[in-house]
Amino acid sequence: MGTFLRSRHGLAYERGFVQGAGRVLLAPVATVMPDGIEDFIVLTAGATQYDVVAPFTEVGFTKTGINITRNNSEEDFDVDQQRGSIKRRPSNWEMSIGTQLAEASLETFQTAWELGPITTVTKVAPQLAERHVGLSAPNSYAEKMVAVVFQFPDGTIRAWVFRKCVRAAQESGLTLQKTGEQVSLPMRWNALTDSSATVDTQFGEMFEQVPAVA
């Protein structure tokens, strides 16, 4: 007898169930849209496997997971002769990527707080060299390509790559304290559409590896 309640692909379909941590990668907005996962993650077995591929860089460890959201607004059409809507059309689409950055390095503050370059200042011994980054108030956002990468238990990878993202207007603070949670910086990127891309890929693309047939 067959089973009446069933999934689209069956319980053995690994990519149908997602649980676990991911990674966030950043690249300059001028980076060419990847053709495949190998364009931003090293897939060849060896010491460098799963390293990022330049110009992508690693955001680092996160807390509270990585949240990808999609939302839209719509317009409703009605006429006098009908008591209900006769058509609905989307008027705006939104996508965003959110997390909390768990590493309290200068690079993390630079990313979360939209800061300028990090410079090294050489000191005369016995003073130690220092690294400086300005606490700026920029008048525009730095656009970046953002990739979220996840690996299934069977080793295959799924990735969400967004062509153009900017920092979301969000409070991001830290508390230095004796006890409690470690420092983590809330961070959210809002995805922008790229008019040079096809309508189907204006935000970006999802990539998913197909397991090899045994």
Secondary structure, 3 states (H helix, E strand, C coil): CCCCCCCCCCCCCHHHCCCCCEEEEEEECCCCCCCCHHHCECCCCCCCCCCECCCCEECCCEEEEEEEEEEEEEEEECCCCCCCCCEEEEEEEEEEEEEEECCCCHHHHHHHCCCCCEEEECCCCCCCCEEEECCCCCCCCCCEEEEEEEECCCCCEEEEEEEEEEECCCCCCCCCCCCCCCCCEEEEEEEECCCCCCHHHCCEEEEECCCCCC
